[in-house]
């Protein structure tokens, strides 16, 4: 059986699975899912794509053909999203995290990476999960353990219930994907507003110049999303019971966050329930 840490605060409950990529498997308030709840089958199979949310480190989204150049050297890393040839979402989501602290309303997980075929550079990551009666906060921090500047970024990949959902946020431009699911030319958003019913628009698209705030409304609940990063990926697969709004630090296929030796990068995901009407 997969170990899960159960956090509680008032009527709120969250569960974290350290061995499954340090992923959240659920977050509910009065029994109402605020994130997609991982199924028993997804947990048993160890499928990170079936979780409620998972951490993105040391990069988010895709690296084209699982290859990149850094400091005059070409690095080939393991593709991990067949049948695509790319590497995706870093390595945190497929790693076994260690529990450093576990309390009723807080858990701290750590991951030490020494460099391997999945990612060549060493780093140490820490994920703090904190729960209150109305807020779930996940703070992901990564420290560069190399003696040189290295690409290193944090982000989050939460899944939300799609039924009746409306998404709203502000950003400067969107980056539609090309046929290889990599960003094409950017499109300026004239009024900076992105506001749509999730069921009416199928997207898999990056946005830059995000102001760090988004909101989701359902007929029976509302949620505010906050983060200090300035990019986001929106994934609203047609007909699916879930969708994603992913706060990230860079565009797909762009290792643009560079961290000095011993320095850190951080990304916080704060989810604030503003209204929940159970049974409505």
Secondary structure by P-SEA (a helix, b strand, c coil): cbbbbbbbcccbbbbbbccccccccccccccccccbbbcaaaaaacccccccbbbbccccccccccccccccbbbbccccccccccccccccccbbbbbccccccbbbbbbbbcccccccccbbbbbbbbbcccbbbbbbbbbbccccbbbbbbbbbbbccccbbbbbbcccbbbbbcccccccbbbbccccbbbbccccccccccccccccbbbbbcccbbbbbbbcccbbbbbbcccccccccccccccccccccccccccbbbbbbbbbbccccccc
